[in-house]
């Protein structure tokens, strides 16, 4: 199986000023065509270190993809490093990329400065894939012989994310043309409500009985939950798909309704699918989550079919004046209480006319906690067509983490109540 490495270049990545999203997108594209990403590294804007890092990667990988360091400024060192690695004897201007650069400059009303036009300069040792989204071309170096054992290919991409991602289809096509590829099959089950350490204990017997060529990965995410990914490298796609589905089917009696989706499913997307299919609706009353639940629900295209709206009732006066929470409820039990979230959920359900509703009230911190109700306490209320429930949960994070935990756990409780009322079949039993 082909092995690939990804190298991001730029001091801005190493100091945390810019988030590297390119490596993720490149790795996803490689996986889709059957290339295994084994290594990811980041290197600063130093020509010598770039050369050293790339030569090391080329010694142990068939394909190396580099992003960044191709701009017109003096701190962009990638092209110089690539010229040295590939043994270039001179520089040439790629006329097609130069025409694209001039066209872009003219459309933007920018002068044809030497620095901008110099981006079409490339080492004579490379092939060029046109960059139609920016100025720096994608360059391809086919390396063999000399200090390189076997055939290796190095691709250099711009660091600007939309340019790098836009170049990936052309690069994947080039890899397909020049390499014999194997299949990689992944299947990911999405779960919520069981921490990774506990899940690992629960699945120890199942995991130890997996076939030797099937690998399990635990992929925790605070907002989405815990994803369980089974992978098989090589083989025939249809056969491996059946094998992995059969293994996942064995989990239903072990993890039950903690399993809620596949691949890129999220709590909000699964809830939306259930409601849309049933022709039902939902609303939200948020205090401590400050609109995050509404943000997540409305991030799904087509949510207007089932999401009616929300009230962010941060102040108690909004809870009583808008949602209809009784003042005596807050005076007696407090805003962070079972009684309050029940009335919040029922109030927003009544106001919007929705079939379901979710409500949150808690203490995100860092202040506001007491011995009885410490920071990290949240009450979640769910109103369904046939009942209203409330659950108390405790978390131990900073304000940002608490808000994310509050919202995701509220959505999970909404998911469970929606599935219960609609009698939705268990995901592992219908897949």
N, C-alpha and C positions, 0 to 999 in steps of 0.2 A: 504494500500500500504506500502511495506517495506521502511524503512527510513535508510539511510546510512550516515556515517560521514567519512571524510578522514583526517588523521593527518600526517603531515610531520615533521620529527625530524631532528634537526641539527642546530648548531649555524651558520653554513655557509649560511643557508637560511635566518635566521633572520637578519643577517648583510648585506644581499644583495650580497654576494659573489657568490652564486649559484642560478640560476633561477629554481623555482619549476615547472617542466613540468609534473611530475608524476600525480599530482592531476587532471589535465585536462584529461589525458589519462584514469585514473581510472574512473572518472566521466562519460566519454563517454561510457566506457564499461558497467558500471552499468545501464546507461540509456537504452542501447540497449536491456537489458534483463528485463527491467521493474522495476528497483530499483531507487528510487528518492534520489539523494544526497542532503541533507539538510544543512550540515555543513562542512566547511573546516577550519582547524586550523594548526598552526605551533608552535612547541615547541623546546626549546633549549636542549642541551645535559646535562640535569639535571635529575637524576633518580626520585627524588621526584616530580618534576613538570610533568614529563612524566606520572607517576602513577596517579597523581591528574587529569590531563587532560583526560586521557583515561577512568578513572572510571566515570568522568562526562559525557563523550560522550556515554559510554555504558548504562548509566541510561536512555537516551532518544532516542537511536537509536538501530535498530535491528542488524545492521552490522557496524563494524568499521574496516577500512583498514589503516594500519600504514606503512609508508615507511621511511627508513633511520635508522641510528644508529646501524647497524649490523656488522660493520667492525671489524678488529682484533685489533684496537687500544684502549687505555684505555678510550678515550672520548666517545666511542660508548656504550650507556647505555640502549638501547632498550630491549635487552634480559633480563637484570636484572629486569627492570620494569615489563615486561610481566610475568616473573616468580613470582613476588610478587602479581600481580593482579590475576593470575590464581591459586594461592595457591600451587605452585609446591613444592614438598618435596625434590627433588634431580635433578641432571643433568645427562643426558645420551648422548652418542655419536650415532648419526644416521649413521649407517655404510654405507648405500647407498650414502649419501651425502659425507661421508668421502672418499669413493672410487672415486667419481667424482672429489673431491678436489685434491687427489693425482694424478689422471690422468692429470688434468689441469696443476698442478705444473711440472710434468714430461715433458709435451709437451713444456712448456716455459723454461725449464731448471732452475727451481727455487727450492731451498732447501725446505724440509718438515719441516718448522719451527713450534714450538709449537703454535705460534699465528695463523698461517694459518690453522693448523689442528683443532684448537679450535673452528673454525667457524662451525664445524659439531656438536658441543655441543648444546643441546637444553633442555629446561625444560621438565620434565617427564609429564607435564600437557598438552602437545600439540601434534597435529598430524603434519606430515611433508609432504610438497609438494616439490619434488626435484627441485633445481635450476640448470638447465643444462647450463646456460650462465655465472654463477659465482660461488662463493664459499659459500655464506651464504644462507641456505635453507629458503624456505617460510614456515612459521609455522602458524598453525590454532588452535585457542582456542575456545572451545564451552563452554559457560558460562551460568549456570542457577542455581537457588536456592541461598540461602544465601542472600547476599546484592543485587543480581541481580533478578529483577522481570521479569519473562518470560525467553525466550531463546534468547541469544545473541551470535554472532560469531565475533571474532576478527582475522583478517588476518594481519600478519607481513611480509612485502616485503622488499627486498633490496632497497637502495636509488638510486643505479646506474640506470639511466633511461632505458637502453636497457634490463637490468635484470628485472626491475619492469614491464615494458610493456610486456616482454616475458612471465611473470608469469600470466598475466591476463586471458588468455583463460582457464587455469587450475582452477583459482579461480572462474571464472564465472560458469564453469561446476559444481564446488562444491556448489555454491549458488543455482543453479538450482536443484541439488539433495536434498538439505536440506530445501528449502523454497518453498511455493506456491506463484508464481509470477503473477503480474497483467501487463497489457499492458500499455505502455506509447507511445503516438504518438505525434511527433513533425513534423512540416513542416515549413521550413524557406524560405522566399522570400528575395532575395538580391536586394538592390536598390542602386542608386548612384545619387548624385547631389542635394538631399534635406536634409538639416540638421535635426538632431533629433528633436529639438524644433519646427521647422516649420512642420515637418512630423506629430508630435503629434497633433498639431492644425488641420492639414488637415484631420486626421483620427479620430478625437474625436467622430463624429457621428457614424462612422462605428464601432469604438471600443466599444462604449456604447451599441451598439445593439448586440454585440456578445453573444452567449449562456453563461449561468453562468459557465458551466464546461469548457469553452474554455478560456485560458489565453494568453495574448499578451505580448511579451517582445521585447524591442528595444535594438539592439546589434550593437552599432556604431564601426566602424573600419576605421581608417584614409585611409588605402590603398584600402580596399575592398568596403567600403561604409556603408550603414545602413542596417542591416539585421532585418527583422521582423519575429519573430518566434511565431507561434501559437502552443499551447500544450493542449492535453487532457490526463488526468491521469485516467486510467481504461477504461473499455469498450472493444469493439471488434475492432481490427485493421482496417479491411476493411471498416467498417461503419464510424469510426472516420476519416479515410483518405478522404472519400467522403465529409464529413461535412466540413473539413478544406479547401479542394480544392474549395468548393462552396463559402465559406466566402472570400477566397483570390480572387476569380473571380470577386467579387464586387469592387475590388480596381482599375480595369483598367481605368474607367472614372475619378478616383480621382488622381492617381499618374502617369498615362500615361507611357511614355518610360523611366521613372526613374527606373522602375523595369526591371532587366536584367537577373536574374538567380535564381536558386534554390539551397538550401543546401550549398555545398562547392564550387559553381561556383565563379570564379573571373573574373575581366574584361579581363585579358589576355586569360583565357581559353575560354570565350564566343567569343571573337574576333577570336581566333584560330579555333573554331568550325565552325563559319560562313565562314571564308576564305577556310578552308579545304573542306567544303561541296560544295562551289562554284568553287573550283579549282583556287583560286586567291591568290595573294601574297602581302606582305607588307614589308616595310623597315623603318628605323628610322634615323633621323639626330638630335643629341642631343648636346646641349650646357650646360645649367644650370643643367640638370638632370644627366649629367656625366656618362651615360651608364646604368642608372637604368631601363629605358624602355626596353633596350635590355636584361638586366638581367631577367626582369619579363617575357618577351615574350619567352625567351629560357628556362625558368623554366618548360615549358609545354612539356611533352614527345610527340614526333612527330612533333615538331615545324618546323623541316627542310622542311616539306611539304609546308609551306606557308611563313616562315620568311626568307628573303634573306640576311639580314645583316644590319649594321649600320655604321655611322661615328660619332665619338664623336668630334665635332668641337668646342672645348672650345675656342681656339684662333681665332681671326678674320681672320688671315692668312689662316687657314684651311677652314673657311667658304668660303673665296674667291677662294683659290687655289685648293680646292678639290671639294666643292659642287657647285662652280660657282656663288656664290652670288656676285653681282656687287659691286665693291669698292665704287662707288658713292652712292649705297643704304645705306651702313653703314655710310659713311661720312655724308649723309644728314639726315637719320632717326635714326641711331644708330643700334647696334646689337640687342637690345631689342626693337623690333618694328614689326608691322604687315608686313611691306614690307620685312624685313629680313627673318622672319619665312616662309613666302610664298615662297621665293626663295630657302630657305633651303629645304623645303618639295619637291618642284619641282626638285631640284638638286639631292637629294638622290633617288627620283623616277626614274629620267633619268639615273643615274649611274647604279643602280641595275636592272632596267627594271621591277620594281614591279608595281602592279596594284594600291596599296595604299601606302601612306607614312605618317609619323607623324614627326613633328619637334618641338623643344622647344628652347626658348631663354629667359632668365630671370635673376633675381638678387636674389640669395638664401641667401646672407648675410654672416656674419654680416655687412660687409662693402660693398661699391660699389653703395649704393642707393643715389638718389637725390630727390629733391622736386617733380620733374616731374615723376621720376621713382623710387619710394622708394623700399626698401628691401621687398621682397614678391611679386614683380611684375613678371608676366610671360606672354609671348605670345606663343600660341600654333598654329601650322599650320598643316592642313590635306590636302593632295593632293589625290583626288579620280580620277577614270577614266574620270569623266565628269566635275569636278570643283576643285578649290582650295579655302579653307576657312581659316580664322584666327580668334582667339578669345583671348581677353585679360582678365586675371584673377588676383585678388589680394588676398594675404594671409598674415597672421600675426603670424608667428611662428619663431622658431630658424632655423638655416641652415638645420638641419636634417629634421625637420618637413616640411619645405618649399620644399625640394627636393622630399619628399614622396608625398606631395600634387601636386606639378607640374606634376610628372610622372603619378599619378593615374588620374588626371583630363585630361591629354593628352590622356591616354588610353580610358577614357570615351568618349571624343570627337571622337576618332577613332572608337569606337564602334557604336556611333550614325550615323556617316557618312557611315560606312560599312553597317549597317542595312538599312539605307535610300536607298543606291544605289542598294543593293541586294533585296530590298522590302521584308525584313524578317518580318514575322507576329509578333505582340505583344506577349510577352511571356505569359501574363495572358489570352490571347485569344486562345492559342494553347495548354495550359497545360492539 
